[in-house]
Amino acid sequence: MVLNEEICKSNIARMAAKAKAAQVIFRPHFKTHQSREIGEWFRACGVDKITVSSLNMAMKFAEWGWNDITVAFPVNCLEQEKINALASKIRLNLLLAHSEGTRQLAECLKYPVGVYLGVDTGYHRDGVDANNYQKIDRIIDIVAPDVNMKFEGFITHAGHTYNARSKQEILQIHKDNLRMLKNIKERYISRYPQLKISLGDTPSCSLADRFGVADEIRPGNFVFYDVTQMRIGSCEWYNIAMAVKCPVVDINRDRNEVVIYGGGVHFSKDRIDREANRPLYGLVAENHTDYWGNIIPGVELVSLSQEHGIIHATDKFLDHLHVGDIVTVLPIHSCMTADLMKTYHMNDERIAIHI
């Protein structure tokens, strides 16, 4: 796994500048990179508040000096020992998604935490429907009298932007998202004058310049971007900061196929579904001594098994390819690829380690 430090730092600086211009808190999601070294690149841009997706991740970043952390995953009180250990040392924010989970948290907390109520604005993964004020009230009423829970506001992830197929569609989802959040904020701001609205998805945060009623943004994938983000329009190919170098182990000229050592255990099996049952698992870029070059037309990673990857290639590409050569693959989902590959290799032989 190869990381272009210059592109990565540029992605970080650009998003930090956007948040500053929009006058919103920048609390980036660290689940994409999960790296102490890359975290310091964020700190150099003034970031002091972060988001993670698990308590284990929060514990590791707390060890590394981050002391204002939001865990953007519905609270799981089977992990109450970790919750209390973190809450005793740092400013910890947790996500509430259900009244039962809220009651369980109230029973197990020994130290104060901030809590956000997760609202569903169209992604339909978790959280309370943004228009279901009865359920929202039920959860808030459990939080209100509890001395160890401070209600911070509402949190959402418009993950359905990943299903968009144009910039206009992403921006329309963003607009609809803000409209629902505006209604929620207006309804509860008198009861909680300090409440915050926190939103976070890379497509919206990459393309929008204004965030309406939002007080905080939490994008994560933008640090590397990937083929999915490029295909839906939230970045260009030259914004992709991470690739995987894979050895060629077999060539089948009759089928215009190349077999690489790079499978599901390296890339995950996330894919883009296309017409004619031709899924896409990655794109191949030119090999350059300095990282990689342009995406090569007609050369695509089209099949994955555990260790094998199958690239469908043009005759022109195959004419210059040999077993033992290296191909550079830009992944469909950089978060999953990083989690599987673990070690980032940079051009000057330095490395950064994934948790």
N, C-alpha and C positions, 0 to 999 in steps of 0.2 A: 504494500500500500504506500503510495507516494503522495506527499503533500507539498503543494506549491505554496511556500510561506508567503511570498509576495501577494499572490491572489487572495489568500486567506486573510491576511492582515488588511488588505484593501476592502474586502467584504465587511469585516468588523468595523473599520473606521467609517465606511459609508453608512452603515445602519446606525451607528452611534451618532453620527452627524444628523441623520434624519430625525432621530428621536429628540435630539436637542432642538432642532429647528421647529419641530411640532410641539415642543414643550410638554413632552410626556416622559415618564420614567422609563429607562431602558433596563429591563430585567431579562437578559437573554437566557434562552433555554440551553443548558449545557449537556443535555442528553445526546446531542449529535456528536460532539467531539470527546467528551468525558476525559479530558486530558489536563493535567496540572500545568504543563507548559503552555498550551493554547489558552488556558484560563488566564495566564499572566498577560497574554496579548490583549485580552479584553480589559484587564485591570489598567493597562497602559493607556487605554482609551477612556478611562474614568469610570469604568463599571465597578460598582461595589455591591450590587444586589443581583442575585442569580435565581434561576429556576432549574429544578431537576425533576426527574420522573420517579425516583425511588428514595426510600430512606437510606439505603446503603450508599447511594450516590451522594446524598446529603451529608452523610457521616464522613465520607472521604474528602469532599470539598471543605467541610468544616475543619478537618485536620490540616488542610492547606491554607487556612486563614480566612475563609469566606464565612462571614457571621450574620448574613441576612439572606435567608434561603427560603424559597417557596417550593414545596413539593406538589407539583401539578398532576397529582394522581389521587383518585378518591381515597380518603383515609381508610386504613385497614388496622383496626385495633388489635389484631393478633400480633402486631408489631409494637405494642405499647411500650415495651422496654426501650426500644430504639427511639420512639417518639419522646419519651421523658428524658432520655439521655441527651438528646439534641436540644430539647426545650430548656434544659438546665444550663446550657452553654451558649446558645446563639439565639438570634431572633428568628423563630421558625414560624412559617405560615403553612397551614394545611388546607386541603380542599374537601369540602363537604358536598356530597351528592345525594344523600338519602337521610331521612329523619332517623332511621334506626342506627345508621353509622354515626350520626351526630350524638345520639344518646349514649352509645358505646364510648365515644370519645370523652364525653362529659364524665363518665364513670371512671375512666382510667387515667385522666390527666392529673399530674402532680405539680406541674409548672405551667405558667401562662404561655399560650400560643395565639397567634393570629389565625383567623379562619376566613376563608373565602367560600362563598356558595357558588358551586359550578352550575352554570345555566347553559342549556342546549339551544343554540340559535339556528340549528339546521343540520348539524353533523350527525346527530342521533347516535352518539357513542355512549356518553354518560351525562349526568347532570339533570337538573330539573328543566322541563320545557319553559322557555322564556316567558310564555304567556300564562303559565299555571301559577298564578299568585297565591292560590290556596296552599299548594305544596311549599312554595317559597316561605310563606308566613309560618307554616308549621315548623320548618327548620329554624328560622330566625327566632321563633318563640322558645325553642329549646336552648339556643345560644344565649339569648338575652340575660337570663338570671345567673348564668354560670360565671364564676369569678376567674376561671382559668382560660376562658375563651373570649377573645376580643374580636368582634365582627369587623372585618376589614373592608368587605364589599363583595363584588361579583366578578367571577372569572369565567372566561369562555375561550374555546378553541374552534375556530371556523375551519375545521379540517376538510369540509366539503369543497373548499377552494381547490383541493388537489384533484378533484374530478372535473374541474373546469377545462375548457379547451381554447380559451382566448383570454387576453388581458381584460377585455370588456366584461367577460363573464365573471372573472375574479373580482373586478371592481364593483360589479353589481351585487355580488354576495357580500362584499365588504360594506356597501351602502345599506343593504338590508340588515346586516348584523348590527350596525351602529344605530339603526332606527329602533330595533328591539331593545338594545342596551339603554338607549335614551329613555324609553318608556319605563324601564326598570329603575333607572336612576331617579327620574322625576317622582316615582311613586315612593321611594324609600329615603330620599335625601333629607327630608325634614326629620325623620326618626334618627338617622345616622348622618349628620352633616359632614363627617370626615370620610364617608365611604368612597372607595375607589372602584373604578371599572378597569379590569385587566384583560387584555385580549392578546392573542398570539398565534399567528400562522404566518409562515414565511411568504406565501404568495401575496397576501394582502399587505403585509408590512414592506414587501419589496416594491410593490407598484403604487400604493397609496402614499400621498404626502400629508394627508389630514386624517385625524383619528377621532374627530367629533368629541363625544362625551368621554372617551377613554382617557384614563390617567396614566396608563402603563401599557407597554407592549413587550411581548415575550417570544419573539421569533427564535428559532434554533437552527434549522437546516441551512439557512443562508450562509452560515460560516464556511460551508463547503459547496453548497448547491449540488445538483446532480442532473441526470438526464430527465427525470420527471419534471423538475422545476424548469428546465430549458424547454421541454415540450409544451408545457402549459403557459409559458410566456413570462415567468417571473424572473428569469435571468437569461443571459446569453451564454453561448458555449465557453467563451473566454472568462466567465465568472466561476466556472467549475474549478475547484481548488484541489480535488483529490481524484486519483486514478489508481488502478491496480495493474501491475506488470505481471503478465502471465506467459509461461513458456509454451511453445507449440510442441505437441507430442505426437501429432499425426495429421496428415493432409490427405483428403479424399477429393481428387480432381474431378472425378466423375459426378460427384454431387456438389461440387463447389463448396466443400466444407472443410473447416479447420478444427481440430480438436485441441483444446488448451487445458492446462492444469489450472483450473479455476472454475469451481462449481458452486453448488448451493451453500456449502460450508464456508465459502469465501464471500459470496455476494448476497446471500439469502435467496429466496425464490420470489421476491417482489418483482413485478413485471408490469409492462404496459401492454394491455390487450389491444390487438389491432384486427382489421378485417382479414378474412380468409384464414382464420385460426393461426396467425403468425405472431406469437407473443414476442416482446422485445425485453431482453434482460440487460442490455448494455450496448454502448456504441464504441467503436474502435477509432482511436486517434493516431495520428502520425507519431512515430518514435523520434524524439529529439534528445540529444545529450542533455539539454536543459529542460527537463520535465517531459513535455509532449507538445504536439502541434495541433493542426486542424483535424476535425472529425473527417474520416475517410468515407465518402459516399458509397453506399451499397455494401458496406462491411459491418455486420451486426451480430451481436451475441443473441442467438435465437433459441437455445435450449440449455438447460442445466440439469445435471443429476448431482450426486453428492460431491464428487471430486472433478467430474468432467464438465467442460463447457464446449458447446458447439457454435462456431462462428460460420455464418453464411457469407461467402466472399465473392468478389468479382474475379474474372479471369486475370485482369490487370494486377490485382493485389496478389493473387496466387503465383503469378509469374516470377515474383521476386521474394517468395517466402520459402523457408526451409525448416524442417524439424530442428528444434533447438533454438530457433529465433524467439524473440520476445515481442509480444503484442501488448499494447496499452489499452485498457478497457475503462471507459467512464461508466460508473455504476448507475443503475436506475435509482437506488435509494442509498445515499451516502451514510445515513445514520446506521442502517443495518450492516452495511459493509464495514464501517469503522468498528462496530461492536464485535464483528466476527474476526477481523484481521488484527486488531489490537495495537500494532506498532506502526507509527507514521515515520516514513523515511523521507528526509529532506535532501536537497541537492548537494549540500556540502558534507554529506555523510553523518550529519546529526540525526537523532531520532527523538520522537516524542512518544510517550507511552499512554495508551488508553487504559482506563481502569480495568 
